[in-house]
Amino acid sequence: MIKSILFKNLLLTTIKNKKRLRFVAEFSIFLIIAALISSAISIYFESRISKYTNQLSIYEFEELKVQEWLKDSAEQNLDNRDNKFSYMLTSGTDILPISKARYYFRLLGWYPVTVDLALQDALLVGNDKLREKYEIKKKIKVNEGIYEYVRQTNQKIEDDDEFTNEKDIEFEENYFVSIDKKEIFNKLDQSERMMMEVGLYFQEYNNIIDDKKIQLYKKIEDDTKLSTRLILFAFLLQLIIFIIVQVFELRELRWEGAL
């Protein structure tokens, strides 16, 4: 009788110990699996978010260049118009004794290099659809022609002397009187129009950048929320499975104990 009781107690103790060990082992496995699933979800979404942030950095860098040309193109044309207006007010007086053709040629001389820099940046920043719309490649060829015209004209009117004297000024005046003035005026108008259209190009691309940045911020926000929800869902699912397994094991152990 005593042996039977001792044996039964020993069996119950063994069953309880097995139950505890099994519970600890299964709970540890549960935590490990939950951690692995959470890590996998986090790594996946962090990779996606990293791509979005990298693209944001690219757009922000492009935006700096775009903002620079929006400012410079407007200032260039504004200065040109102010100079034209100043000439209109002072022409025919002793304040500015210079012919219109020579004065406008000096205004034209500032444009080709600036326009070229803007067009080269337009090839790097933007998209092919916009470049085709604003005829960027065509503008580059037109600007090259204007640059060559300015270069050749300067070669004709400049000498090796660093200083400009009255004789040089008279020579320049006579030269511009003798050439086709309309060509200077037309090329200046062309340059001003190209500068304005390049500004419009960058303005339109700036709007595209703003829209894309908003979309990327939304994707980052959505992915962050989704990853949190998936991690929580995976944890709850694992917990439910763990509880169900424990319930069945408790029933099994009770049945074994009853035997």
Secondary structure, DSSP 8 states (H G I E B T S, - for coil): -HHHHHHHHHHHHHHHHHHHHHHHHHHHHHHHHHHHHHHHHHHHHHHHHHHHHHHHHHHHHHHHHHHHHHHHHHHHHHHHHHHHHHHHHHTTSSSS---HHHHHHHHHTTHHHHHHHHHHHHHHSS-HHHHHHTTHHHHHHHHHHHHHHHHHHHHHH--S-SS--HHHHHHHHHHHHHS-HHHHHHHHHHHHHHHHHHHHHHHHHHHHHHHHHHHHHHHHHHHHHHHHHHHHHHHHHHHHHHHHHHHHHHHHHHHHHH-
